[in-house]
Amino acid sequence: MTTEHVFATVSEHVFASPSSRRFITAIAALACAAAFLLGEAIPSRGSSPPRHHRVHAGETLWGIAERAYPGADPREAVYRIRVANDIPGSEIVVGQRLVLP
């Protein structure tokens, strides 16, 4: 008896009855549903809405970054502020509302 014959015989017996086919189909459907539901994005509890800052006279992106993100590298903070607000350079104007990501 070859291994092909053994596996063919086993699979014929396992999948032969309609009840076992229904059971396996139900298990496969449940696995797909669970994968779909668990794959949905769930926001973390630690995430918070972005903060905002209104630019005052004499302020710079560097200064805002230092105050908004104390202890962080100001270069990285300036970059994140620029990207979040679509600022191509470093020019900001008084009254401008900045998103602080």
A tleap script that builds the chain and sets N, CA, C and O, in Angstrom:
source leaprc.protein.ff14SB
mol = sequence {
  NMET THR THR GLU HIE VAL PHE ALA THR VAL
  SER GLU HIE VAL PHE ALA SER PRO SER SER
  ARG ARG PHE ILE THR ALA ILE ALA ALA LEU
  ALA CYS ALA ALA ALA PHE LEU LEU GLY GLU
  ALA ILE PRO SER ARG GLY SER SER PRO PRO
  ARG HIE HIE ARG VAL HIE ALA GLY GLU THR
  LEU TRP GLY ILE ALA GLU ARG ALA TYR PRO
  GLY ALA ASP PRO ARG GLU ALA VAL TYR ARG
  ILE ARG VAL ALA ASN ASP ILE PRO GLY SER
  GLU ILE VAL VAL GLY GLN ARG LEU VAL LEU
  CPRO
}
set mol.1.N position { 0.854 -1.170 0.000 }
set mol.1.CA position { 0.000 0.000 0.000 }
set mol.1.C position { 0.908 1.244 0.000 }
set mol.1.O position { 1.814 1.345 0.827 }
set mol.2.N position { 0.672 2.171 -0.907 }
set mol.2.CA position { 1.501 3.369 -1.005 }
set mol.2.C position { 0.898 4.485 -0.148 }
set mol.2.O position { -0.259 4.414 0.269 }
set mol.3.N position { 1.709 5.517 0.105 }
set mol.3.CA position { 1.203 6.651 0.892 }
set mol.3.C position { 0.086 7.371 0.157 }
set mol.3.O position { -0.831 7.906 0.779 }
set mol.4.N position { 0.164 7.383 -1.168 }
set mol.4.CA position { -0.917 8.012 -1.939 }
set mol.4.C position { -2.231 7.285 -1.699 }
set mol.4.O position { -3.283 7.909 -1.557 }
set mol.5.N position { -2.157 5.960 -1.657 }
set mol.5.CA position { -3.352 5.161 -1.437 }
set mol.5.C position { -3.906 5.396 -0.024 }
set mol.5.O position { -5.120 5.486 0.160 }
set mol.6.N position { -3.013 5.494 0.973 }
set mol.6.CA position { -3.447 5.721 2.358 }
set mol.6.C position { -4.131 7.070 2.486 }
set mol.6.O position { -5.215 7.159 3.062 }
set mol.7.N position { -3.509 8.133 1.955 }
set mol.7.CA position { -4.096 9.468 2.061 }
set mol.7.C position { -5.390 9.579 1.261 }
set mol.7.O position { -6.323 10.265 1.680 }
set mol.8.N position { -5.449 8.912 0.121 }
set mol.8.CA position { -6.675 8.933 -0.670 }
set mol.8.C position { -7.797 8.244 0.080 }
set mol.8.O position { -8.934 8.715 0.065 }
set mol.9.N position { -7.491 7.133 0.736 }
set mol.9.CA position { -8.495 6.406 1.494 }
set mol.9.C position { -8.983 7.214 2.682 }
set mol.9.O position { -10.182 7.253 2.957 }
set mol.10.N position { -8.054 7.868 3.394 }
set mol.10.CA position { -8.419 8.679 4.556 }
set mol.10.C position { -9.295 9.848 4.131 }
set mol.10.O position { -10.328 10.101 4.750 }
set mol.11.N position { -8.899 10.561 3.085 }
set mol.11.CA position { -9.686 11.725 2.666 }
set mol.11.C position { -11.056 11.305 2.148 }
set mol.11.O position { -12.030 12.035 2.332 }
set mol.12.N position { -11.150 10.141 1.502 }
set mol.12.CA position { -12.451 9.652 1.049 }
set mol.12.C position { -13.363 9.372 2.225 }
set mol.12.O position { -14.562 9.639 2.153 }
set mol.13.N position { -12.819 8.840 3.305 }
set mol.13.CA position { -13.637 8.513 4.473 }
set mol.13.C position { -14.010 9.763 5.271 }
set mol.13.O position { -15.121 9.857 5.792 }
set mol.14.N position { -13.109 10.698 5.366 }
set mol.14.CA position { -13.377 11.902 6.147 }
set mol.14.C position { -14.410 12.779 5.452 }
set mol.14.O position { -15.320 13.305 6.093 }
set mol.15.N position { -14.267 12.935 4.134 }
set mol.15.CA position { -15.142 13.841 3.397 }
set mol.15.C position { -16.318 13.130 2.725 }
set mol.15.O position { -17.059 13.750 1.963 }
set mol.16.N position { -16.495 11.839 3.001 }
set mol.16.CA position { -17.527 11.072 2.312 }
set mol.16.C position { -18.929 11.435 2.788 }
set mol.16.O position { -19.845 11.538 1.972 }
set mol.17.N position { -19.111 11.628 4.077 }
set mol.17.CA position { -20.466 11.864 4.572 }
set mol.17.C position { -20.841 13.339 4.423 }
set mol.17.O position { -20.002 14.222 4.600 }
set mol.18.N position { -22.093 13.594 4.099 }
set mol.18.CA position { -22.553 14.980 3.959 }
set mol.18.C position { -22.434 15.774 5.260 }
set mol.18.O position { -22.190 16.980 5.232 }
set mol.19.N position { -22.604 15.107 6.387 }
set mol.19.CA position { -22.515 15.820 7.661 }
set mol.19.C position { -21.089 16.310 7.921 }
set mol.19.O position { -20.908 17.410 8.444 }
set mol.20.N position { -20.086 15.526 7.572 }
set mol.20.CA position { -18.704 15.976 7.779 }
set mol.20.C position { -18.361 17.110 6.819 }
set mol.20.O position { -17.622 18.021 7.191 }
set mol.21.N position { -18.879 17.077 5.596 }
set mol.21.CA position { -18.649 18.184 4.650 }
set mol.21.C position { -19.293 19.466 5.161 }
set mol.21.O position { -18.698 20.539 5.061 }
set mol.22.N position { -20.509 19.366 5.711 }
set mol.22.CA position { -21.180 20.555 6.269 }
set mol.22.C position { -20.398 21.107 7.461 }
set mol.22.O position { -20.241 22.319 7.610 }
set mol.23.N position { -19.912 20.194 8.308 }
set mol.23.CA position { -19.149 20.619 9.482 }
set mol.23.C position { -17.867 21.343 9.067 }
set mol.23.O position { -17.549 22.401 9.610 }
set mol.24.N position { -17.147 20.789 8.126 }
set mol.24.CA position { -15.898 21.414 7.660 }
set mol.24.C position { -16.189 22.742 6.974 }
set mol.24.O position { -15.435 23.702 7.139 }
set mol.25.N position { -17.270 22.808 6.206 }
set mol.25.CA position { -17.659 24.064 5.558 }
set mol.25.C position { -18.010 25.118 6.598 }
set mol.25.O position { -17.632 26.281 6.454 }
set mol.26.N position { -18.731 24.720 7.648 }
set mol.26.CA position { -19.093 25.659 8.711 }
set mol.26.C position { -17.851 26.166 9.442 }
set mol.26.O position { -17.756 27.355 9.746 }
set mol.27.N position { -16.911 25.287 9.722 }
set mol.27.CA position { -15.666 25.691 10.387 }
set mol.27.C position { -14.888 26.662 9.500 }
set mol.27.O position { -14.359 27.661 9.988 }
set mol.28.N position { -14.818 26.375 8.206 }
set mol.28.CA position { -14.105 27.261 7.282 }
set mol.28.C position { -14.789 28.627 7.205 }
set mol.28.O position { -14.114 29.655 7.162 }
set mol.29.N position { -16.115 28.642 7.185 }
set mol.29.CA position { -16.855 29.914 7.138 }
set mol.29.C position { -16.627 30.718 8.412 }
set mol.29.O position { -16.445 31.935 8.360 }
set mol.30.N position { -16.637 30.039 9.550 }
set mol.30.CA position { -16.370 30.731 10.822 }
set mol.30.C position { -14.953 31.293 10.856 }
set mol.30.O position { -14.735 32.402 11.343 }
set mol.31.N position { -14.002 30.538 10.348 }
set mol.31.CA position { -12.618 31.022 10.325 }
set mol.31.C position { -12.497 32.248 9.429 }
set mol.31.O position { -11.803 33.203 9.777 }
set mol.32.N position { -13.163 32.230 8.287 }
set mol.32.CA position { -13.125 33.399 7.392 }
set mol.32.C position { -13.794 34.607 8.032 }
set mol.32.O position { -13.284 35.723 7.933 }
set mol.33.N position { -14.932 34.396 8.688 }
set mol.33.CA position { -15.628 35.504 9.359 }
set mol.33.C position { -14.773 36.075 10.487 }
set mol.33.O position { -14.695 37.293 10.654 }
set mol.34.N position { -14.141 35.211 11.251 }
set mol.34.CA position { -13.281 35.682 12.339 }
set mol.34.C position { -12.100 36.472 11.796 }
set mol.34.O position { -11.735 37.505 12.357 }
set mol.35.N position { -11.503 36.000 10.717 }
set mol.35.CA position { -10.377 36.720 10.115 }
set mol.35.C position { -10.819 38.083 9.607 }
set mol.35.O position { -10.088 39.063 9.745 }
set mol.36.N position { -12.007 38.153 9.022 }
set mol.36.CA position { -12.526 39.422 8.528 }
set mol.36.C position { -12.769 40.395 9.678 }
set mol.36.O position { -12.364 41.556 9.609 }
set mol.37.N position { -13.429 39.922 10.734 }
set mol.37.CA position { -13.749 40.799 11.859 }
set mol.37.C position { -12.502 41.241 12.621 }
set mol.37.O position { -12.412 42.391 13.052 }
set mol.38.N position { -11.561 40.352 12.785 }
set mol.38.CA position { -10.340 40.695 13.507 }
set mol.38.C position { -9.417 41.560 12.660 }
set mol.38.O position { -8.531 42.226 13.195 }
set mol.39.N position { -9.612 41.557 11.359 }
set mol.39.CA position { -8.780 42.352 10.470 }
set mol.39.C position { -9.194 43.811 10.403 }
set mol.39.O position { -8.452 44.630 9.863 }
set mol.40.N position { -10.356 44.158 10.935 }
set mol.40.CA position { -10.808 45.547 10.914 }
set mol.40.C position { -9.922 46.387 11.827 }
set mol.40.O position { -9.486 45.934 12.885 }
set mol.41.N position { -9.667 47.618 11.397 }
set mol.41.CA position { -8.829 48.521 12.191 }
set mol.41.C position { -9.609 49.019 13.403 }
set mol.41.O position { -10.740 49.490 13.289 }
set mol.42.N position { -8.984 48.904 14.547 }
set mol.42.CA position { -9.578 49.390 15.788 }
set mol.42.C position { -8.630 50.433 16.356 }
set mol.42.O position { -7.465 50.127 16.610 }
set mol.43.N position { -9.100 51.656 16.560 }
set mol.43.CA position { -8.191 52.679 17.089 }
set mol.43.C position { -7.724 52.311 18.495 }
set mol.43.O position { -8.479 51.754 19.292 }
set mol.44.N position { -6.494 52.626 18.773 }
set mol.44.CA position { -5.964 52.323 20.098 }
set mol.44.C position { -6.522 53.300 21.115 }
set mol.44.O position { -6.907 54.419 20.775 }
set mol.45.N position { -6.562 52.868 22.360 }
set mol.45.CA position { -7.077 53.742 23.422 }
set mol.45.C position { -6.144 54.913 23.669 }
set mol.45.O position { -6.575 55.956 24.160 }
set mol.46.N position { -4.880 54.755 23.338 }
set mol.46.CA position { -3.902 55.798 23.590 }
set mol.46.C position { -3.919 56.912 22.566 }
set mol.46.O position { -3.330 57.970 22.790 }
set mol.47.N position { -4.594 56.689 21.429 }
set mol.47.CA position { -4.597 57.725 20.409 }
set mol.47.C position { -5.539 58.846 20.820 }
set mol.47.O position { -6.594 58.611 21.410 }
set mol.48.N position { -5.145 60.047 20.502 }
set mol.48.CA position { -5.967 61.202 20.823 }
set mol.48.C position { -6.055 62.083 19.586 }
set mol.48.O position { -5.210 61.992 18.696 }
set mol.49.N position { -7.059 62.921 19.528 }
set mol.49.CA position { -7.160 63.814 18.376 }
set mol.49.C position { -5.968 64.768 18.353 }
set mol.49.O position { -5.416 65.098 19.403 }
set mol.50.N position { -5.573 65.210 17.162 }
set mol.50.CA position { -4.416 66.104 17.087 }
set mol.50.C position { -4.693 67.429 17.788 }
set mol.50.O position { -5.819 67.927 17.805 }
set mol.51.N position { -3.643 67.974 18.359 }
set mol.51.CA position { -3.746 69.287 18.992 }
set mol.51.C position { -3.560 70.359 17.926 }
set mol.51.O position { -3.093 70.086 16.820 }
set mol.52.N position { -3.936 71.586 18.284 }
set mol.52.CA position { -3.784 72.711 17.365 }
set mol.52.C position { -3.056 73.849 18.076 }
set mol.52.O position { -3.047 73.935 19.304 }
set mol.53.N position { -2.453 74.711 17.281 }
set mol.53.CA position { -1.754 75.872 17.819 }
set mol.53.C position { -1.995 77.055 16.894 }
set mol.53.O position { -1.852 76.933 15.678 }
set mol.54.N position { -2.359 78.192 17.461 }
set mol.54.CA position { -2.529 79.428 16.700 }
set mol.54.C position { -1.220 80.203 16.790 }
set mol.54.O position { -0.733 80.483 17.885 }
set mol.55.N position { -0.655 80.547 15.642 }
set mol.55.CA position { 0.652 81.217 15.581 }
set mol.55.C position { 0.528 82.659 16.081 }
set mol.55.O position { -0.359 83.403 15.660 }
set mol.56.N position { 1.435 83.037 16.988 }
set mol.56.CA position { 1.508 84.410 17.519 }
set mol.56.C position { 2.718 85.118 16.925 }
set mol.56.O position { 3.610 84.481 16.364 }
set mol.57.N position { 2.738 86.425 17.053 }
set mol.57.CA position { 3.841 87.237 16.521 }
set mol.57.C position { 5.166 86.777 17.127 }
set mol.57.O position { 5.259 86.549 18.333 }
set mol.58.N position { 6.178 86.644 16.291 }
set mol.58.CA position { 7.517 86.286 16.734 }
set mol.58.C position { 7.767 84.798 16.882 }
set mol.58.O position { 8.896 84.401 17.170 }
set mol.59.N position { 6.768 83.966 16.697 }
set mol.59.CA position { 6.967 82.530 16.857 }
set mol.59.C position { 7.596 81.925 15.595 }
set mol.59.O position { 7.409 82.419 14.483 }
set mol.60.N position { 8.330 80.861 15.805 }
set mol.60.CA position { 8.926 80.095 14.710 }
set mol.60.C position { 8.497 78.646 14.843 }
set mol.60.O position { 8.049 78.217 15.906 }
set mol.61.N position { 8.636 77.894 13.758 }
set mol.61.CA position { 8.320 76.469 13.825 }
set mol.61.C position { 9.193 75.758 14.853 }
set mol.61.O position { 8.745 74.858 15.564 }
set mol.62.N position { 10.443 76.183 14.912 }
set mol.62.CA position { 11.375 75.569 15.863 }
set mol.62.C position { 10.898 75.777 17.304 }
set mol.62.O position { 10.883 74.840 18.102 }
set mol.63.N position { 10.512 77.007 17.625 }
set mol.63.CA position { 10.043 77.314 18.981 }
set mol.63.C position { 8.751 76.591 19.320 }
set mol.63.O position { 8.581 76.085 20.429 }
set mol.64.N position { 7.847 76.547 18.357 }
set mol.64.CA position { 6.586 75.828 18.579 }
set mol.64.C position { 6.864 74.346 18.799 }
set mol.64.O position { 6.271 73.722 19.679 }
set mol.65.N position { 7.766 73.782 17.999 }
set mol.65.CA position { 8.108 72.369 18.130 }
set mol.65.C position { 8.733 72.072 19.494 }
set mol.65.O position { 8.420 71.052 20.108 }
set mol.66.N position { 9.613 72.957 19.971 }
set mol.66.CA position { 10.240 72.746 21.283 }
set mol.66.C position { 9.213 72.778 22.408 }
set mol.66.O position { 9.299 71.985 23.346 }
set mol.67.N position { 8.239 73.690 22.324 }
set mol.67.CA position { 7.217 73.777 23.377 }
set mol.67.C position { 6.191 72.644 23.271 }
set mol.67.O position { 5.729 72.126 24.288 }
set mol.68.N position { 5.841 72.265 22.055 }
set mol.68.CA position { 4.810 71.243 21.869 }
set mol.68.C position { 5.325 69.839 22.164 }
set mol.68.O position { 4.572 68.976 22.616 }
set mol.69.N position { 6.613 69.613 21.908 }
set mol.69.CA position { 7.200 68.283 22.094 }
set mol.69.C position { 8.460 68.366 22.945 }
set mol.69.O position { 9.559 68.131 22.441 }
set mol.70.N position { 8.320 68.695 24.220 }
set mol.70.CA position { 9.511 68.815 25.074 }
set mol.70.C position { 10.224 67.465 25.186 }
set mol.70.O position { 9.595 66.416 25.328 }
set mol.71.N position { 11.530 67.524 25.119 }
set mol.71.CA position { 12.332 66.308 25.222 }
set mol.71.C position { 12.534 65.591 23.900 }
set mol.71.O position { 13.354 64.676 23.816 }
set mol.72.N position { 11.799 65.989 22.858 }
set mol.72.CA position { 11.956 65.361 21.544 }
set mol.72.C position { 12.940 66.178 20.711 }
set mol.72.O position { 13.215 67.338 21.017 }
set mol.73.N position { 13.454 65.570 19.678 }
set mol.73.CA position { 14.346 66.266 18.748 }
set mol.73.C position { 13.524 67.314 17.991 }
set mol.73.O position { 12.594 66.950 17.271 }
set mol.74.N position { 13.841 68.599 18.133 }
set mol.74.CA position { 13.051 69.647 17.472 }
set mol.74.C position { 13.042 69.507 15.947 }
set mol.74.O position { 12.066 69.886 15.300 }
set mol.75.N position { 14.113 68.969 15.370 }
set mol.75.CA position { 14.145 68.800 13.914 }
set mol.75.C position { 13.047 67.855 13.447 }
set mol.75.O position { 12.361 68.119 12.459 }
set mol.76.N position { 12.893 66.756 14.165 }
set mol.76.CA position { 11.842 65.788 13.820 }
set mol.76.C position { 10.460 66.401 14.048 }
set mol.76.O position { 9.552 66.194 13.244 }
set mol.77.N position { 10.298 67.149 15.134 }
set mol.77.CA position { 9.007 67.778 15.427 }
set mol.77.C position { 8.653 68.822 14.368 }
set mol.77.O position { 7.502 68.897 13.937 }
set mol.78.N position { 9.628 69.628 13.946 }
set mol.78.CA position { 9.390 70.622 12.893 }
set mol.78.C position { 8.969 69.910 11.609 }
set mol.78.O position { 8.044 70.348 10.925 }
set mol.79.N position { 9.641 68.827 11.290 }
set mol.79.CA position { 9.305 68.073 10.085 }
set mol.79.C position { 7.867 67.558 10.158 }
set mol.79.O position { 7.115 67.690 9.192 }
set mol.80.N position { 7.480 66.974 11.291 }
set mol.80.CA position { 6.126 66.446 11.442 }
set mol.80.C position { 5.079 67.547 11.347 }
set mol.80.O position { 4.021 67.343 10.751 }
set mol.81.N position { 5.362 68.712 11.927 }
set mol.81.CA position { 4.428 69.842 11.841 }
set mol.81.C position { 4.304 70.313 10.399 }
set mol.81.O position { 3.201 70.577 9.922 }
set mol.82.N position { 5.438 70.419 9.702 }
set mol.82.CA position { 5.423 70.855 8.299 }
set mol.82.C position { 4.618 69.890 7.435 }
set mol.82.O position { 3.814 70.325 6.610 }
set mol.83.N position { 4.823 68.597 7.612 }
set mol.83.CA position { 4.107 67.600 6.813 }
set mol.83.C position { 2.609 67.643 7.115 }
set mol.83.O position { 1.792 67.594 6.196 }
set mol.84.N position { 2.243 67.735 8.390 }
set mol.84.CA position { 0.834 67.728 8.780 }
set mol.84.C position { 0.090 68.952 8.261 }
set mol.84.O position { -1.123 68.902 8.054 }
set mol.85.N position { 0.819 70.064 8.048 }
set mol.85.CA position { 0.183 71.309 7.631 }
set mol.85.C position { 0.507 71.712 6.201 }
set mol.85.O position { 0.162 72.815 5.778 }
set mol.86.N position { 1.162 70.840 5.456 }
set mol.86.CA position { 1.540 71.115 4.060 }
set mol.86.C position { 2.313 72.425 3.929 }
set mol.86.O position { 2.011 73.249 3.065 }
set mol.87.N position { 3.299 72.609 4.780 }
set mol.87.CA position { 4.142 73.806 4.738 }
set mol.87.C position { 5.417 73.437 3.987 }
set mol.87.O position { 6.205 72.629 4.479 }
set mol.88.N position { 5.639 74.020 2.789 }
set mol.88.CA position { 6.810 73.633 2.000 }
set mol.88.C position { 8.131 74.119 2.589 }
set mol.88.O position { 9.144 73.431 2.464 }
set mol.89.N position { 8.144 75.267 3.215 }
set mol.89.CA position { 9.376 75.815 3.792 }
set mol.89.C position { 9.238 75.920 5.295 }
set mol.89.O position { 8.716 75.023 5.957 }
set mol.90.N position { 9.717 77.037 5.821 }
set mol.90.CA position { 9.599 77.242 7.264 }
set mol.90.C position { 8.785 78.488 7.585 }
set mol.90.O position { 8.748 78.929 8.734 }
set mol.91.N position { 8.139 79.053 6.582 }
set mol.91.CA position { 7.395 80.303 6.778 }
set mol.91.C position { 5.999 80.026 7.322 }
set mol.91.O position { 5.222 79.266 6.745 }
set mol.92.N position { 5.710 80.664 8.445 }
set mol.92.CA position { 4.368 80.625 9.030 }
set mol.92.C position { 3.933 82.065 9.247 }
set mol.92.O position { 4.774 82.958 9.336 }
set mol.93.N position { 2.637 82.299 9.333 }
set mol.93.CA position { 2.121 83.661 9.495 }
set mol.93.C position { 1.308 83.764 10.769 }
set mol.93.O position { 0.738 82.782 11.244 }
set mol.94.N position { 1.263 84.952 11.305 }
set mol.94.CA position { 0.512 85.216 12.528 }
set mol.94.C position { -0.959 84.881 12.278 }
set mol.94.O position { -1.528 85.267 11.257 }
set mol.95.N position { -1.557 84.169 13.207 }
set mol.95.CA position { -2.947 83.771 13.097 }
set mol.95.C position { -3.157 82.412 12.437 }
set mol.95.O position { -4.260 81.867 12.472 }
set mol.96.N position { -2.111 81.867 11.842 }
set mol.96.CA position { -2.213 80.578 11.177 }
set mol.96.C position { -2.495 79.494 12.219 }
set mol.96.O position { -1.895 79.484 13.294 }
set mol.97.N position { -3.399 78.596 11.894 }
set mol.97.CA position { -3.749 77.486 12.796 }
set mol.97.C position { -2.972 76.263 12.342 }
set mol.97.O position { -3.145 75.785 11.221 }
set mol.98.N position { -2.118 75.764 13.216 }
set mol.98.CA position { -1.280 74.612 12.901 }
set mol.98.C position { -1.803 73.366 13.599 }
set mol.98.O position { -2.223 73.408 14.756 }
set mol.99.N position { -1.770 72.277 12.881 }
set mol.99.CA position { -2.075 70.964 13.482 }
set mol.99.C position { -0.777 70.450 14.082 }
set mol.99.O position { 0.260 70.442 13.419 }
set mol.100.N position { -0.833 70.024 15.325 }
set mol.100.CA position { 0.334 69.448 15.991 }
set mol.100.C position { 0.088 67.950 16.117 }
set mol.100.O position { -0.592 67.511 17.044 }
set mol.101.N position { 0.635 67.159 15.191 }
set mol.101.CA position { 0.360 65.707 15.195 }
set mol.101.C position { 0.963 65.000 16.382 }
set mol.101.O position { 0.816 63.786 16.518 }
savepdb mol mol.pdb
quit
